[in-house]
Amino acid sequence: MALSPSDALHRLQQDFARALHYQPSEVTETMVPGIFPAEQLLQIYRNNFIIGLSEVLSATYPCCQAVVGEECFTQLARQHVLHQPLEQGDVSHYGAGFADTIECQPSLVAAVPYLADLARLEWQADRASQLPLAPQLDLGQLAAIREDNIGSLRLTVAPSVRTLDTATPAASLWQMIRRDNLIPLDLTQPESALILRRPDGIEVLATTPAATALVRLCQAGQPLGQASDPMLECLPGLIQQQIFTTLHGLPQGDCTC
């Protein structure tokens, strides 16, 4: 039974995508011979495809590239492109799972054990950069927070905020590389991070597991009464860092704004 035009096009697109990733495909049989043989023409397409997505990865993971160098990063990017197919036409969303690609290279992990964590942080930074800025929390509301009402209050987190807990000091490494300022670091020290978009770009804040846990609790829409004491101790600092946009649950008349 003959395929409909739309089904035939879909199959051709799938065959072409497989061919670009060096997977078995019959796409060369449908290519019209010209100056170059079909396989040679397909290789030109492959090279351009890999180079294009590698440039996307280079823009998304500049700190990782700075750590390992251009040659090593190019090989990593090639491995990622060939094993993580582009699933949509918008390449601005390409690059997820690069940390997993790194962790599939045992010798690289042994030499640079913090690289995968740094990649995870850079991916979160890329995601945050594509989300909208949010208004700041009305600080006038804070005066209405009391011991007898704090447990029922909920805080909305700015949409760009991302949290990350890593086994290595990824946030401090990111800051050091971006600022081109070498400082002594214990590369075995676990670290937590808050990643968010500011008007002038992405900010990465090194913080504590209690702080990231509180942010995730608020992102889940839970009241502050569900937070532990160590989490609540982080609240003033998070408010100062403009992590939240709205305070919910104050009784009418309690707001002093």
Stockholm file with secondary structure:
# STOCKHOLM 1.0

chainA/1-257         MALSPSDALHRLQQDFARALHYQPSEVTETMVPGIFPAEQLLQIYRNNFIIGLSEVLSATYPCCQAVVGEECFTQLARQHVLHQPLEQGDVSHYGAGFADTIECQPSLVAAVPYLADLARLEWQADRASQLPLAPQLDLGQLAAIREDNIGSLRLTVAPSVRTLDTATPAASLWQMIRRDNLIPLDLTQPESALILRRPDGIEVLATTPAATALVRLCQAGQPLGQASDPMLECLPGLIQQQIFTTLHGLPQGDCTC
#=GR chainA/1-257 SS CCCCHHHHHHHHHHHHHHHHTTCCCCGGGGSCCCSSCHHHHHHHHHHHHHHHHHHHHHHHCHHHHHHHCHHHHHHHHHHHHHHSCCCSSCGGGCCTTHHHHHHTCHHHHHHCTTHHHHHHHHHHHHHHHTSCCCCCCCGGGGGGCCTTTGGGCEEEECTTCEEEEESSCHHHHHHHHHHTCCCCCCTTCCEEEEEEEETTEEEEEEECHHHHHHHHHHHTTCCGGGSCHHHHHTHHHHHHTTCEEEEECCCTTCCCC
#=GC SS_cons         CCCCHHHHHHHHHHHHHHHHTTCCCCGGGGSCCCSSCHHHHHHHHHHHHHHHHHHHHHHHCHHHHHHHCHHHHHHHHHHHHHHSCCCSSCGGGCCTTHHHHHHTCHHHHHHCTTHHHHHHHHHHHHHHHTSCCCCCCCGGGGGGCCTTTGGGCEEEECTTCEEEEESSCHHHHHHHHHHTCCCCCCTTCCEEEEEEEETTEEEEEEECHHHHHHHHHHHTTCCGGGSCHHHHHTHHHHHHTTCEEEEECCCTTCCCC
//
